[in-house]
Amino acid sequence: MSAIMLTELMQYTNEDVLSRFTDLMEVTNEEAADIFTETKKFLFICRQPGVFIPDELLIVDEMWHNFILFTKEYQDFCSFYFGGYLHHTPATKAAKTQYRAELAADAAAVKNEFNAKLARLMSVTYDELGPDTVVKWFQQYPIQYSKQVIKNLRKH
């Protein structure tokens, strides 16, 4: 994908997606728009090998889930910008069972493998989206939108 494609992608807006997100989360309209921007950037790189959504980006995952619920709009967005639907595939029961077994057998190896995957993700992010996005996703967001913060932001 070319840089011009990313520029075009960043211009996409959807007020319904943002409105629903602010209905669910105690965030400002500006914060929701910023999270949606970061979600579009993640979708831009997510088709590359080794790209996954780590805990650091849980708020992006929340927005992605929110966007997917607008099924037609999400499908149209994916078709227009990516030539096809981008699936959000959760871990299967078998994959989680295998992960637990591997963790029990050799926790250090699992940690090293995860760190290598995270380094790959950071490298792709840097190459495709620049250093500011790396800082935002892997330094700012883990604090600003930790699991506990996200839990507290949910409207009840």
N, CA, C and O atoms as a GROMACS GRO file, in nm:
protein
  624
    1MET      N    1   0.083  -0.119   0.000
    1MET     CA    2   0.000   0.000   0.000
    1MET      C    3   0.087   0.124   0.000
    1MET      O    4   0.190   0.131   0.068
    2SER      N    5   0.046   0.219  -0.075
    2SER     CA    6   0.126   0.340  -0.087
    2SER      C    7   0.091   0.440   0.022
    2SER      O    8  -0.012   0.428   0.089
    3ALA      N    9   0.178   0.539   0.038
    3ALA     CA   10   0.154   0.645   0.135
    3ALA      C   11   0.027   0.721   0.103
    3ALA      O   12  -0.045   0.764   0.193
    4ILE      N   13  -0.002   0.738  -0.026
    4ILE     CA   14  -0.124   0.810  -0.062
    4ILE      C   15  -0.247   0.732  -0.016
    4ILE      O   16  -0.348   0.792   0.022
    5MET      N   17  -0.239   0.601  -0.017
    5MET     CA   18  -0.350   0.518   0.032
    5MET      C   19  -0.372   0.544   0.181
    5MET      O   20  -0.487   0.555   0.225
    6LEU      N   21  -0.267   0.554   0.258
    6LEU     CA   22  -0.279   0.582   0.400
    6LEU      C   23  -0.341   0.720   0.422
    6LEU      O   24  -0.425   0.737   0.510
    7THR      N   25  -0.299   0.817   0.342
    7THR     CA   26  -0.354   0.951   0.353
    7THR      C   27  -0.505   0.949   0.326
    7THR      O   28  -0.582   1.012   0.398
    8GLU      N   29  -0.546   0.877   0.223
    8GLU     CA   30  -0.688   0.864   0.192
    8GLU      C   31  -0.762   0.792   0.303
    8GLU      O   32  -0.872   0.832   0.342
    9LEU      N   33  -0.703   0.687   0.354
    9LEU     CA   34  -0.763   0.609   0.462
    9LEU      C   35  -0.786   0.696   0.586
    9LEU      O   36  -0.890   0.684   0.652
   10MET      N   37  -0.693   0.782   0.616
   10MET     CA   38  -0.704   0.869   0.734
   10MET      C   39  -0.818   0.969   0.720
   10MET      O   40  -0.865   1.023   0.820
   11GLN      N   41  -0.862   0.994   0.599
   11GLN     CA   42  -0.972   1.088   0.578
   11GLN      C   43  -1.110   1.026   0.602
   11GLN      O   44  -1.209   1.097   0.613
   12TYR      N   45  -1.116   0.894   0.609
   12TYR     CA   46  -1.243   0.826   0.632
   12TYR      C   47  -1.296   0.860   0.771
   12TYR      O   48  -1.222   0.856   0.870
   13THR      N   49  -1.424   0.895   0.778
   13THR     CA   50  -1.488   0.921   0.906
   13THR      C   51  -1.622   0.849   0.911
   13THR      O   52  -1.680   0.816   0.807
   14ASN      N   53  -1.668   0.825   1.032
   14ASN     CA   54  -1.799   0.764   1.050
   14ASN      C   55  -1.852   0.811   1.186
   14ASN      O   56  -1.813   0.759   1.290
   15GLU      N   57  -1.940   0.907   1.182
   15GLU     CA   58  -1.994   0.966   1.305
   15GLU      C   59  -2.071   0.865   1.389
   15GLU      O   60  -2.074   0.875   1.512
   16ASP      N   61  -2.134   0.766   1.324
   16ASP     CA   62  -2.210   0.665   1.400
   16ASP      C   63  -2.116   0.578   1.484
   16ASP      O   64  -2.148   0.545   1.598
   17VAL      N   65  -2.003   0.543   1.427
   17VAL     CA   66  -1.904   0.463   1.502
   17VAL      C   67  -1.855   0.542   1.623
   17VAL      O   68  -1.846   0.488   1.733
   18LEU      N   69  -1.824   0.669   1.601
   18LEU     CA   70  -1.775   0.753   1.711
   18LEU      C   71  -1.884   0.774   1.816
   18LEU      O   72  -1.856   0.770   1.936
   19SER      N   73  -2.006   0.797   1.773
   19SER     CA   74  -2.116   0.820   1.866
   19SER      C   75  -2.141   0.698   1.954
   19SER      O   76  -2.160   0.710   2.075
   20ARG      N   77  -2.140   0.581   1.893
   20ARG     CA   78  -2.162   0.459   1.971
   20ARG      C   79  -2.048   0.439   2.071
   20ARG      O   80  -2.071   0.397   2.184
   21PHE      N   81  -1.927   0.469   2.029
   21PHE     CA   82  -1.813   0.451   2.118
   21PHE      C   83  -1.825   0.543   2.240
   21PHE      O   84  -1.798   0.501   2.352
   22THR      N   85  -1.866   0.668   2.218
   22THR     CA   86  -1.881   0.760   2.332
   22THR      C   87  -2.004   0.723   2.416
   22THR      O   88  -2.011   0.759   2.534
   23ASP      N   89  -2.099   0.652   2.358
   23ASP     CA   90  -2.212   0.600   2.437
   23ASP      C   91  -2.165   0.489   2.531
   23ASP      O   92  -2.220   0.472   2.640
   24LEU      N   93  -2.065   0.413   2.488
   24LEU     CA   94  -2.016   0.300   2.566
   24LEU      C   95  -1.904   0.335   2.664
   24LEU      O   96  -1.893   0.276   2.771
   25MET      N   97  -1.823   0.432   2.625
   25MET     CA   98  -1.704   0.467   2.702
   25MET      C   99  -1.709   0.612   2.746
   25MET      O  100  -1.762   0.699   2.675
   26GLU      N  101  -1.655   0.637   2.862
   26GLU     CA  102  -1.648   0.773   2.917
   26GLU      C  103  -1.525   0.842   2.857
   26GLU      O  104  -1.424   0.862   2.925
   27VAL      N  105  -1.537   0.876   2.728
   27VAL     CA  106  -1.431   0.948   2.658
   27VAL      C  107  -1.494   1.064   2.584
   27VAL      O  108  -1.613   1.062   2.552
   28THR      N  109  -1.415   1.166   2.557
   28THR     CA  110  -1.464   1.281   2.482
   28THR      C  111  -1.478   1.245   2.334
   28THR      O  112  -1.426   1.142   2.289
   29ASN      N  113  -1.546   1.329   2.261
   29ASN     CA  114  -1.557   1.310   2.116
   29ASN      C  115  -1.419   1.314   2.051
   29ASN      O  116  -1.392   1.240   1.957
   30GLU      N  117  -1.332   1.401   2.103
   30GLU     CA  118  -1.196   1.413   2.048
   30GLU      C  119  -1.115   1.286   2.076
   30GLU      O  120  -1.041   1.239   1.989
   31GLU      N  121  -1.129   1.230   2.196
   31GLU     CA  122  -1.060   1.105   2.227
   31GLU      C  123  -1.110   0.992   2.138
   31GLU      O  124  -1.030   0.914   2.087
   32ALA      N  125  -1.241   0.983   2.121
   32ALA     CA  126  -1.297   0.879   2.035
   32ALA      C  127  -1.244   0.893   1.893
   32ALA      O  128  -1.208   0.793   1.830
   33ALA      N  129  -1.239   1.016   1.842
   33ALA     CA  130  -1.188   1.039   1.707
   33ALA      C  131  -1.040   0.998   1.698
   33ALA      O  132  -0.998   0.939   1.598
   34ASP      N  133  -0.963   1.028   1.801
   34ASP     CA  134  -0.822   0.990   1.803
   34ASP      C  135  -0.806   0.838   1.805
   34ASP      O  136  -0.722   0.783   1.734
   35ILE      N  137  -0.885   0.771   1.885
   35ILE     CA  138  -0.878   0.624   1.893
   35ILE      C  139  -0.919   0.564   1.759
   35ILE      O  140  -0.861   0.465   1.714
   36PHE      N  141  -1.020   0.622   1.694
   36PHE     CA  142  -1.062   0.573   1.563
   36PHE      C  143  -0.950   0.592   1.460
   36PHE      O  144  -0.928   0.506   1.376
   37THR      N  145  -0.880   0.704   1.467
   37THR     CA  146  -0.766   0.727   1.379
   37THR      C  147  -0.661   0.618   1.399
   37THR      O  148  -0.610   0.562   1.302
   38GLU      N  149  -0.630   0.588   1.524
   38GLU     CA  150  -0.530   0.484   1.552
   38GLU      C  151  -0.579   0.347   1.508
   38GLU      O  152  -0.499   0.263   1.466
   39THR      N  153  -0.709   0.323   1.516
   39THR     CA  154  -0.766   0.197   1.470
   39THR      C  155  -0.750   0.184   1.319
   39THR      O  156  -0.713   0.077   1.270
   40LYS      N  157  -0.777   0.291   1.246
   40LYS     CA  158  -0.757   0.286   1.101
   40LYS      C  159  -0.611   0.261   1.066
   40LYS      O  160  -0.581   0.187   0.972
   41LYS      N  161  -0.520   0.321   1.141
   41LYS     CA  162  -0.378   0.297   1.118
   41LYS      C  163  -0.342   0.151   1.145
   41LYS      O  164  -0.265   0.090   1.071
   42PHE      N  165  -0.400   0.095   1.253
   42PHE     CA  166  -0.375  -0.046   1.281
   42PHE      C  167  -0.428  -0.134   1.168
   42PHE      O  168  -0.361  -0.227   1.123
   43LEU      N  169  -0.548  -0.104   1.121
   43LEU     CA  170  -0.606  -0.182   1.011
   43LEU      C  171  -0.519  -0.171   0.886
   43LEU      O  172  -0.508  -0.267   0.809
   44PHE      N  173  -0.457  -0.057   0.866
   44PHE     CA  174  -0.367  -0.036   0.752
   44PHE      C  175  -0.251  -0.136   0.754
   44PHE      O  176  -0.209  -0.184   0.649
   45ILE      N  177  -0.200  -0.166   0.872
   45ILE     CA  178  -0.083  -0.256   0.880
   45ILE      C  179  -0.120  -0.400   0.915
   45ILE      O  180  -0.035  -0.488   0.906
   46CYS      N  181  -0.244  -0.425   0.954
   46CYS     CA  182  -0.275  -0.557   1.011
   46CYS      C  183  -0.269  -0.673   0.912
   46CYS      O  184  -0.267  -0.788   0.954
   47ARG      N  185  -0.267  -0.645   0.784
   47ARG     CA  186  -0.258  -0.756   0.688
   47ARG      C  187  -0.114  -0.803   0.666
   47ARG      O  188  -0.090  -0.903   0.597
   48GLN      N  189  -0.020  -0.733   0.724
   48GLN     CA  190   0.119  -0.774   0.710
   48GLN      C  191   0.149  -0.892   0.803
   48GLN      O  192   0.091  -0.901   0.912
   49PRO      N  193   0.237  -0.980   0.763
   49PRO     CA  194   0.270  -1.095   0.847
   49PRO      C  195   0.322  -1.052   0.984
   49PRO      O  196   0.402  -0.959   0.995
   50GLY      N  197   0.277  -1.122   1.086
   50GLY     CA  198   0.326  -1.098   1.221
   50GLY      C  199   0.257  -0.986   1.296
   50GLY      O  200   0.287  -0.963   1.412
   51VAL      N  201   0.164  -0.916   1.232
   51VAL     CA  202   0.094  -0.807   1.301
   51VAL      C  203  -0.021  -0.867   1.381
   51VAL      O  204  -0.101  -0.945   1.330
   52PHE      N  205  -0.028  -0.829   1.507
   52PHE     CA  206  -0.133  -0.874   1.598
   52PHE      C  207  -0.168  -0.760   1.690
   52PHE      O  208  -0.100  -0.657   1.689
   53ILE      N  209  -0.271  -0.776   1.770
   53ILE     CA  210  -0.314  -0.667   1.857
   53ILE      C  211  -0.278  -0.703   2.001
   53ILE      O  212  -0.346  -0.784   2.064
   54PRO      N  213  -0.171  -0.644   2.053
   54PRO     CA  214  -0.126  -0.675   2.190
   54PRO      C  215  -0.205  -0.596   2.293
   54PRO      O  216  -0.284  -0.508   2.259
   55ASP      N  217  -0.184  -0.629   2.420
   55ASP     CA  218  -0.253  -0.560   2.530
   55ASP      C  219  -0.232  -0.409   2.525
   55ASP      O  220  -0.320  -0.334   2.567
   56GLU      N  221  -0.118  -0.365   2.476
   56GLU     CA  222  -0.092  -0.221   2.468
   56GLU      C  223  -0.196  -0.149   2.384
   56GLU      O  224  -0.218  -0.029   2.401
   57LEU      N  225  -0.261  -0.222   2.294
   57LEU     CA  226  -0.356  -0.162   2.201
   57LEU      C  227  -0.500  -0.206   2.227
   57LEU      O  228  -0.582  -0.209   2.134
   58LEU      N  229  -0.532  -0.240   2.350
   58LEU     CA  230  -0.668  -0.286   2.381
   58LEU      C  231  -0.774  -0.182   2.348
   58LEU      O  232  -0.885  -0.218   2.309
   59ILE      N  233  -0.742  -0.055   2.362
   59ILE     CA  234  -0.841   0.049   2.329
   59ILE      C  235  -0.866   0.050   2.178
   59ILE      O  236  -0.978   0.077   2.135
   60VAL      N  237  -0.766   0.022   2.099
   60VAL     CA  238  -0.783   0.011   1.954
   60VAL      C  239  -0.870  -0.112   1.924
   60VAL      O  240  -0.956  -0.106   1.836
   61ASP      N  241  -0.848  -0.219   1.995
   61ASP     CA  242  -0.931  -0.339   1.980
   61ASP      C  243  -1.077  -0.310   2.014
   61ASP      O  244  -1.168  -0.358   1.946
   62GLU      N  245  -1.099  -0.231   2.117
   62GLU     CA  246  -1.236  -0.192   2.154
   62GLU      C  247  -1.302  -0.115   2.041
   62GLU      O  248  -1.418  -0.139   2.008
   63MET      N  249  -1.229  -0.022   1.981
   63MET     CA  250  -1.284   0.057   1.871
   63MET      C  251  -1.307  -0.031   1.749
   63MET      O  252  -1.406  -0.014   1.678
   64TRP      N  253  -1.216  -0.125   1.725
   64TRP     CA  254  -1.232  -0.216   1.612
   64TRP      C  255  -1.361  -0.297   1.629
   64TRP      O  256  -1.439  -0.309   1.534
   65HIS      N  257  -1.384  -0.352   1.748
   65HIS     CA  258  -1.508  -0.425   1.776
   65HIS      C  259  -1.629  -0.336   1.748
   65HIS      O  260  -1.726  -0.379   1.686
   66ASN      N  261  -1.622  -0.213   1.795
   66ASN     CA  262  -1.729  -0.117   1.776
   66ASN      C  263  -1.755  -0.092   1.628
   66ASN      O  264  -1.870  -0.090   1.584
   67PHE      N  265  -1.649  -0.075   1.550
   67PHE     CA  266  -1.661  -0.050   1.407
   67PHE      C  267  -1.724  -0.170   1.336
   67PHE      O  268  -1.810  -0.153   1.250
   68ILE      N  269  -1.682  -0.289   1.372
   68ILE     CA  270  -1.732  -0.411   1.309
   68ILE      C  271  -1.883  -0.424   1.326
   68ILE      O  272  -1.950  -0.480   1.239
   69LEU      N  273  -1.936  -0.373   1.435
   69LEU     CA  274  -2.081  -0.383   1.458
   69LEU      C  275  -2.162  -0.305   1.354
   69LEU      O  276  -2.279  -0.334   1.332
   70PHE      N  277  -2.100  -0.207   1.293
   70PHE     CA  278  -2.162  -0.137   1.181
   70PHE      C  279  -2.125  -0.217   1.055
   70PHE      O  280  -2.045  -0.173   0.973
   71THR      N  281  -2.184  -0.333   1.044
   71THR     CA  282  -2.142  -0.437   0.950
   71THR      C  283  -2.128  -0.388   0.807
   71THR      O  284  -2.023  -0.407   0.745
   72LYS      N  285  -2.231  -0.324   0.754
   72LYS     CA  286  -2.225  -0.280   0.616
   72LYS      C  287  -2.116  -0.176   0.596
   72LYS      O  288  -2.039  -0.183   0.500
   73GLU      N  289  -2.109  -0.080   0.687
   73GLU     CA  290  -2.009   0.026   0.675
   73GLU      C  291  -1.868  -0.032   0.686
   73GLU      O  292  -1.777   0.007   0.612
   74TYR      N  293  -1.850  -0.125   0.780
   74TYR     CA  294  -1.718  -0.187   0.797
   74TYR      C  295  -1.681  -0.268   0.672
   74TYR      O  296  -1.568  -0.260   0.624
   75GLN      N  297  -1.776  -0.344   0.621
   75GLN     CA  298  -1.749  -0.424   0.501
   75GLN      C  299  -1.716  -0.332   0.382
   75GLN      O  300  -1.623  -0.360   0.306
   76ASP      N  301  -1.792  -0.225   0.365
   76ASP     CA  302  -1.764  -0.130   0.257
   76ASP      C  303  -1.627  -0.065   0.273
   76ASP      O  304  -1.553  -0.050   0.176
   77PHE      N  305  -1.593  -0.027   0.396
   77PHE     CA  306  -1.463   0.033   0.427
   77PHE      C  307  -1.351  -0.064   0.387
   77PHE      O  308  -1.257  -0.026   0.317
   78CYS      N  309  -1.362  -0.188   0.432
   78CYS     CA  310  -1.259  -0.288   0.401
   78CYS      C  311  -1.247  -0.312   0.252
   78CYS      O  312  -1.137  -0.319   0.198
   79SER      N  313  -1.360  -0.326   0.185
   79SER     CA  314  -1.358  -0.350   0.041
   79SER      C  315  -1.293  -0.234  -0.034
   79SER      O  316  -1.211  -0.255  -0.124
   80PHE      N  317  -1.329  -0.112   0.003
   80PHE     CA  318  -1.276   0.005  -0.066
   80PHE      C  319  -1.127   0.023  -0.043
   80PHE      O  320  -1.052   0.045  -0.138
   81TYR      N  321  -1.083   0.014   0.083
   81TYR     CA  322  -0.944   0.044   0.116
   81TYR      C  323  -0.849  -0.075   0.106
   81TYR      O  324  -0.730  -0.058   0.082
   82PHE      N  325  -0.903  -0.197   0.125
   82PHE     CA  326  -0.815  -0.313   0.131
   82PHE      C  327  -0.848  -0.420   0.029
   82PHE      O  328  -0.777  -0.520   0.019
   83GLY      N  329  -0.954  -0.401  -0.045
   83GLY     CA  330  -0.990  -0.499  -0.147
   83GLY      C  331  -1.058  -0.621  -0.093
   83GLY      O  332  -1.081  -0.717  -0.167
   84GLY      N  333  -1.093  -0.622   0.034
   84GLY     CA  334  -1.162  -0.736   0.095
   84GLY      C  335  -1.177  -0.717   0.244
   84GLY      O  336  -1.115  -0.629   0.304
   85TYR      N  337  -1.258  -0.800   0.300
   85TYR     CA  338  -1.293  -0.793   0.442
   85TYR      C  339  -1.173  -0.827   0.531
   85TYR      O  340  -1.104  -0.926   0.507
   86LEU      N  341  -1.149  -0.746   0.633
   86LEU     CA  342  -1.044  -0.775   0.732
   86LEU      C  343  -1.111  -0.839   0.853
   86LEU      O  344  -1.183  -0.774   0.928
   87HIS      N  345  -1.087  -0.966   0.870
   87HIS     CA  346  -1.148  -1.040   0.980
   87HIS      C  347  -1.078  -1.010   1.111
   87HIS      O  348  -0.956  -0.990   1.116
   88HIS      N  349  -1.156  -1.008   1.215
   88HIS     CA  350  -1.105  -0.996   1.352
   88HIS      C  351  -1.127  -1.132   1.415
   88HIS      O  352  -1.238  -1.165   1.459
   89THR      N  353  -1.022  -1.211   1.419
   89THR     CA  354  -1.034  -1.350   1.462
   89THR      C  355  -0.981  -1.368   1.603
   89THR      O  356  -0.861  -1.350   1.627
   90PRO      N  357  -1.069  -1.405   1.697
   90PRO     CA  358  -1.021  -1.428   1.834
   90PRO      C  359  -0.945  -1.559   1.844
   90PRO      O  360  -0.952  -1.644   1.756
   91ALA      N  361  -0.872  -1.574   1.954
   91ALA     CA  362  -0.800  -1.699   1.980
   91ALA      C  363  -0.901  -1.811   2.000
   91ALA      O  364  -1.001  -1.795   2.070
   92THR      N  365  -0.874  -1.924   1.938
   92THR     CA  366  -0.962  -2.039   1.953
   92THR      C  367  -0.934  -2.109   2.087
   92THR      O  368  -0.831  -2.084   2.151
   93LYS      N  369  -1.024  -2.194   2.126
   93LYS     CA  370  -1.005  -2.273   2.248
   93LYS      C  371  -0.879  -2.358   2.235
   93LYS      O  372  -0.801  -2.367   2.330
   94ALA      N  373  -0.859  -2.419   2.119
   94ALA     CA  374  -0.741  -2.502   2.097
   94ALA      C  375  -0.613  -2.419   2.108
   94ALA      O  376  -0.514  -2.465   2.166
   95ALA      N  377  -0.613  -2.300   2.053
   95ALA     CA  378  -0.494  -2.214   2.059
   95ALA      C  379  -0.464  -2.174   2.203
   95ALA      O  380  -0.348  -2.171   2.244
   96LYS      N  381  -0.569  -2.142   2.280
   96LYS     CA  382  -0.548  -2.105   2.420
   96LYS      C  383  -0.497  -2.224   2.502
   96LYS      O  384  -0.411  -2.208   2.589
   97THR      N  385  -0.548  -2.342   2.474
   97THR     CA  386  -0.501  -2.463   2.542
   97THR      C  387  -0.355  -2.489   2.509
   97THR      O  388  -0.276  -2.522   2.598
   98GLN      N  389  -0.320  -2.476   2.382
   98GLN     CA  390  -0.180  -2.496   2.340
   98GLN      C  391  -0.089  -2.393   2.406
   98GLN      O  392   0.020  -2.427   2.451
   99TYR      N  393  -0.133  -2.267   2.411
   99TYR     CA  394  -0.055  -2.161   2.474
   99TYR      C  395  -0.028  -2.193   2.622
   99TYR      O  396   0.085  -2.180   2.669
  100ARG      N  397  -0.130  -2.234   2.693
  100ARG     CA  398  -0.113  -2.269   2.835
  100ARG      C  399  -0.016  -2.385   2.852
  100ARG      O  400   0.066  -2.385   2.945
  101ALA      N  401  -0.024  -2.484   2.765
  101ALA     CA  402   0.068  -2.598   2.771
  101ALA      C  403   0.212  -2.554   2.744
  101ALA      O  404   0.304  -2.596   2.813
  102GLU      N  405   0.230  -2.469   2.644
  102GLU     CA  406   0.364  -2.418   2.612
  102GLU      C  407   0.418  -2.332   2.726
  102GLU      O  408   0.536  -2.339   2.758
  103LEU      N  409   0.332  -2.252   2.786
  103LEU     CA  410   0.372  -2.168   2.898
  103LEU      C  411   0.416  -2.254   3.016
  103LEU      O  412   0.516  -2.224   3.081
  104ALA      N  413   0.342  -2.359   3.045
  104ALA     CA  414   0.376  -2.449   3.155
  104ALA      C  415   0.507  -2.523   3.127
  104ALA      O  416   0.586  -2.547   3.218
  105ALA      N  417   0.530  -2.558   3.002
  105ALA     CA  418   0.650  -2.634   2.965
  105ALA      C  419   0.775  -2.547   2.965
  105ALA      O  420   0.881  -2.592   3.009
  106ASP      N  421   0.764  -2.423   2.917
  106ASP     CA  422   0.882  -2.338   2.906
  106ASP      C  423   0.840  -2.191   2.899
  106ASP      O  424   0.831  -2.132   2.791
  107ALA      N  425   0.815  -2.133   3.016
  107ALA     CA  426   0.767  -1.995   3.023
  107ALA      C  427   0.866  -1.897   2.960
  107ALA      O  428   0.825  -1.800   2.896
  108ALA      N  429   0.994  -1.920   2.978
  108ALA     CA  430   1.095  -1.829   2.924
  108ALA      C  431   1.090  -1.829   2.771
  108ALA      O  432   1.100  -1.723   2.709
  109ALA      N  433   1.075  -1.945   2.711
  109ALA     CA  434   1.068  -1.953   2.565
  109ALA      C  435   0.943  -1.881   2.513
  109ALA      O  436   0.949  -1.813   2.410
  110VAL      N  437   0.832  -1.897   2.582
  110VAL     CA  438   0.708  -1.830   2.542
  110VAL      C  439   0.725  -1.679   2.552
  110VAL      O  440   0.682  -1.605   2.463
  111LYS      N  441   0.787  -1.634   2.660
  111LYS     CA  442   0.811  -1.490   2.676
  111LYS      C  443   0.903  -1.438   2.567
  111LYS      O  444   0.878  -1.332   2.511
  112ASN      N  445   1.009  -1.511   2.536
  112ASN     CA  446   1.100  -1.470   2.429
  112ASN      C  447   1.031  -1.464   2.294
  112ASN      O  448   1.054  -1.372   2.215
  113GLU      N  449   0.945  -1.561   2.267
  113GLU     CA  450   0.871  -1.563   2.141
  113GLU      C  451   0.776  -1.443   2.133
  113GLU      O  452   0.764  -1.379   2.029
  114PHE      N  453   0.708  -1.414   2.245
  114PHE     CA  454   0.619  -1.298   2.247
  114PHE      C  455   0.698  -1.169   2.224
  114PHE      O  456   0.655  -1.083   2.146
  115ASN      N  457   0.810  -1.155   2.291
  115ASN     CA  458   0.892  -1.035   2.274
  115ASN      C  459   0.941  -1.018   2.130
  115ASN      O  460   0.950  -0.906   2.080
  116ALA      N  461   0.971  -1.130   2.065
  116ALA     CA  462   1.012  -1.124   1.924
  116ALA      C  463   0.894  -1.079   1.836
  116ALA      O  464   0.912  -0.999   1.744
  117LYS      N  465   0.774  -1.129   1.864
  117LYS     CA  466   0.654  -1.087   1.790
  117LYS      C  467   0.625  -0.939   1.813
  117LYS      O  468   0.588  -0.867   1.720
  118LEU      N  469   0.642  -0.895   1.936
  118LEU     CA  470   0.618  -0.754   1.968
  118LEU      C  471   0.721  -0.665   1.898
  118LEU      O  472   0.687  -0.558   1.848
  119ALA      N  473   0.846  -0.709   1.895
  119ALA     CA  474   0.950  -0.634   1.825
  119ALA      C  475   0.918  -0.623   1.676
  119ALA      O  476   0.938  -0.518   1.615
  120ARG      N  477   0.868  -0.731   1.619
  120ARG     CA  478   0.829  -0.730   1.477
  120ARG      C  479   0.715  -0.630   1.455
  120ARG      O  480   0.717  -0.552   1.360
  121LEU      N  481   0.616  -0.633   1.544
  121LEU     CA  482   0.503  -0.540   1.533
  121LEU      C  483   0.551  -0.396   1.544
  121LEU      O  484   0.508  -0.309   1.468
  122MET      N  485   0.639  -0.370   1.637
  122MET     CA  486   0.692  -0.235   1.655
  122MET      C  487   0.772  -0.192   1.532
  122MET      O  488   0.767  -0.075   1.491
  123SER      N  489   0.845  -0.283   1.473
  123SER     CA  490   0.923  -0.254   1.354
  123SER      C  491   0.832  -0.219   1.235
  123SER      O  492   0.857  -0.121   1.164
  124VAL      N  493   0.728  -0.299   1.215
  124VAL     CA  494   0.633  -0.271   1.107
  124VAL      C  495   0.564  -0.137   1.132
  124VAL      O  496   0.547  -0.058   1.040
  125THR      N  497   0.526  -0.113   1.256
  125THR     CA  498   0.461   0.013   1.292
  125THR      C  499   0.552   0.130   1.261
  125THR      O  500   0.509   0.230   1.202
  126TYR      N  501   0.676   0.119   1.301
  126TYR     CA  502   0.774   0.225   1.275
  126TYR      C  503   0.791   0.248   1.124
  126TYR      O  504   0.787   0.361   1.077
  127ASP      N  505   0.810   0.139   1.050
  127ASP     CA  506   0.835   0.150   0.906
  127ASP      C  507   0.715   0.207   0.831
  127ASP      O  508   0.733   0.287   0.739
  128GLU      N  509   0.595   0.167   0.868
  128GLU     CA  510   0.475   0.205   0.793
  128GLU      C  511   0.409   0.333   0.845
  128GLU      O  512   0.349   0.408   0.768
  129LEU      N  513   0.420   0.357   0.976
  129LEU     CA  514   0.344   0.466   1.038
  129LEU      C  515   0.430   0.570   1.108
  129LEU      O  516   0.382   0.677   1.144
  130GLY      N  517   0.559   0.539   1.128
  130GLY     CA  518   0.652   0.636   1.185
  130GLY      C  519   0.671   0.628   1.335
  130GLY      O  520   0.596   0.559   1.405
  131PRO      N  521   0.773   0.698   1.384
  131PRO     CA  522   0.810   0.690   1.526
  131PRO      C  523   0.704   0.745   1.620
  131PRO      O  524   0.691   0.696   1.732
  132ASP      N  525   0.628   0.845   1.578
  132ASP     CA  526   0.526   0.901   1.667
  132ASP      C  527   0.419   0.797   1.701
  132ASP      O  528   0.370   0.792   1.814
  133THR      N  529   0.384   0.714   1.604
  133THR     CA  530   0.285   0.609   1.629
  133THR      C  531   0.343   0.504   1.723
  133THR      O  532   0.271   0.454   1.810
  134VAL      N  533   0.468   0.470   1.708
  134VAL     CA  534   0.531   0.373   1.798
  134VAL      C  535   0.526   0.425   1.942
  134VAL      O  536   0.490   0.351   2.034
  135VAL      N  537   0.560   0.550   1.961
  135VAL     CA  538   0.557   0.609   2.095
  135VAL      C  539   0.415   0.607   2.150
  135VAL      O  540   0.392   0.568   2.264
  136LYS      N  541   0.320   0.648   2.068
  136LYS     CA  542   0.181   0.654   2.112
  136LYS      C  543   0.129   0.515   2.150
  136LYS      O  544   0.070   0.498   2.257
  137TRP      N  545   0.151   0.418   2.064
  137TRP     CA  546   0.097   0.284   2.086
  137TRP      C  547   0.167   0.207   2.198
  137TRP      O  548   0.102   0.135   2.274
  138PHE      N  549   0.297   0.223   2.208
  138PHE     CA  550   0.371   0.136   2.299
  138PHE      C  551   0.425   0.205   2.424
  138PHE      O  552   0.482   0.139   2.511
  139GLN      N  553   0.408   0.336   2.434
  139GLN     CA  554   0.445   0.408   2.556
  139GLN      C  555   0.326   0.481   2.616
  139GLN      O  556   0.299   0.469   2.736
  140GLN      N  557   0.254   0.557   2.534
  140GLN     CA  558   0.141   0.636   2.585
  140GLN      C  559   0.017   0.550   2.612
  140GLN      O  560  -0.036   0.553   2.722
  141TYR      N  561  -0.028   0.476   2.512
  141TYR     CA  562  -0.152   0.399   2.527
  141TYR      C  563  -0.150   0.296   2.640
  141TYR      O  564  -0.252   0.279   2.707
  142PRO      N  565  -0.040   0.226   2.664
  142PRO     CA  566  -0.042   0.128   2.774
  142PRO      C  567  -0.072   0.192   2.911
  142PRO      O  568  -0.123   0.126   3.000
  143ILE      N  569  -0.039   0.319   2.925
  143ILE     CA  570  -0.069   0.390   3.050
  143ILE      C  571  -0.206   0.454   3.042
  143ILE      O  572  -0.290   0.436   3.130
  144GLN      N  573  -0.228   0.529   2.934
  144GLN     CA  574  -0.354   0.602   2.918
  144GLN      C  575  -0.475   0.510   2.909
  144GLN      O  576  -0.583   0.544   2.957
  145TYR      N  577  -0.457   0.392   2.846
  145TYR     CA  578  -0.567   0.299   2.825
  145TYR      C  579  -0.530   0.157   2.868
  145TYR      O  580  -0.542   0.062   2.790
  146SER      N  581  -0.484   0.144   2.991
  146SER     CA  582  -0.454   0.012   3.045
  146SER      C  583  -0.585  -0.067   3.061
  146SER      O  584  -0.693  -0.011   3.048
  147LYS      N  585  -0.574  -0.196   3.089
  147LYS     CA  586  -0.694  -0.278   3.110
  147LYS      C  587  -0.783  -0.218   3.220
  147LYS      O  588  -0.905  -0.211   3.205
  148GLN      N  589  -0.721  -0.174   3.328
  148GLN     CA  590  -0.799  -0.117   3.438
  148GLN      C  591  -0.864   0.015   3.398
  148GLN      O  592  -0.979   0.041   3.433
  149VAL      N  593  -0.792   0.098   3.327
  149VAL     CA  594  -0.848   0.225   3.283
  149VAL      C  595  -0.966   0.200   3.190
  149VAL      O  596  -1.071   0.264   3.203
  150ILE      N  597  -0.952   0.107   3.096
  150ILE     CA  598  -1.062   0.075   3.004
  150ILE      C  599  -1.182   0.026   3.083
  150ILE      O  600  -1.296   0.065   3.055
  151LYS      N  601  -1.158  -0.059   3.182
  151LYS     CA  602  -1.268  -0.108   3.266
  151LYS      C  603  -1.340   0.008   3.333
  151LYS      O  604  -1.463   0.010   3.340
  152ASN      N  605  -1.264   0.104   3.383
  152ASN     CA  606  -1.322   0.220   3.450
  152ASN      C  607  -1.394   0.315   3.353
  152ASN      O  608  -1.485   0.387   3.392
  153LEU      N  609  -1.351   0.316   3.226
  153LEU     CA  610  -1.414   0.403   3.127
  153LEU      C  611  -1.549   0.350   3.078
  153LEU      O  612  -1.630   0.425   3.023
  154ARG      N  613  -1.572   0.221   3.097
  154ARG     CA  614  -1.698   0.162   3.050
  154ARG      C  615  -1.816   0.221   3.128
  154ARG      O  616  -1.817   0.226   3.251
  155LYS      N  617  -1.915   0.266   3.053
  155LYS     CA  618  -2.036   0.317   3.116
  155LYS      C  619  -2.121   0.198   3.157
  155LYS      O  620  -2.131   0.098   3.085
  156HIS      N  621  -2.180   0.209   3.271
  156HIS     CA  622  -2.258   0.094   3.322
  156HIS      C  623  -2.406   0.114   3.307
  156HIS      O  624  -2.484   0.027   3.345
   0.00000   0.00000   0.00000
